[in-house]
Amino acid sequence: MSEPFELVEKTFGPVIEIEERVGMLSMPATFGRDFKRIMAHLQAHGAECTELPYARYQEMDWERELNQGMLSTLSSMLFKRWHFFVGMPTSRLLPGDGPMVSRELPSRRYARALHRGPYRQCGATYKALHAWAREQGLVLANEAIECYVNDPREVGQDGLETVILIPLESE
């Protein structure tokens, strides 16, 4: 489901984001709505998305997420409210508007994987990436970024590609 892992240095630069706290079952509609709002904002300001759209997940408890059993996984799907930012890198800093915030994301080092297949199966790639990072002696931060290579409205579930980036703890 994934390609070999690697360490990368990445700078997102200027971005526009919408902060969210929703359950997993609400995520598809939330992403669709937010990406549409962000694209309209970019067009209104004569700017463009310069890289892949993403979700930047916060407050990740990796031990819990990677080691939970089936019942805990089901409970998370139904009841957990995930804290994340829906965003897009932009050609320049833009004014914010309502829930949209413009900011610069600094350069960071990340453990990187490419997941191929349905979003619901990304957990296996996260587990493998964490195991690889542990073998390399890396300490990962409690956040993750998923960059969406293609659009689920245009590609079947098995054709989806997601770049997973987990920042390293401060070195």
Secondary structure, 3 states (H helix, E strand, C coil): CECCCEEEEECCEEEEEEEEEEEHHHHHHHHHHHHHHHHHHHHHCCCCECCCCEEEECCCCHHHHHHCCHHHHHHHHHHCEEEEEEEEEECCCCCCECCEEEEEECCEEEEEEEEECCHHHHHHHHHHHHHHHHHCCCCECCCEEEEECCCCCCCCHHHCEEEEEEEECCC
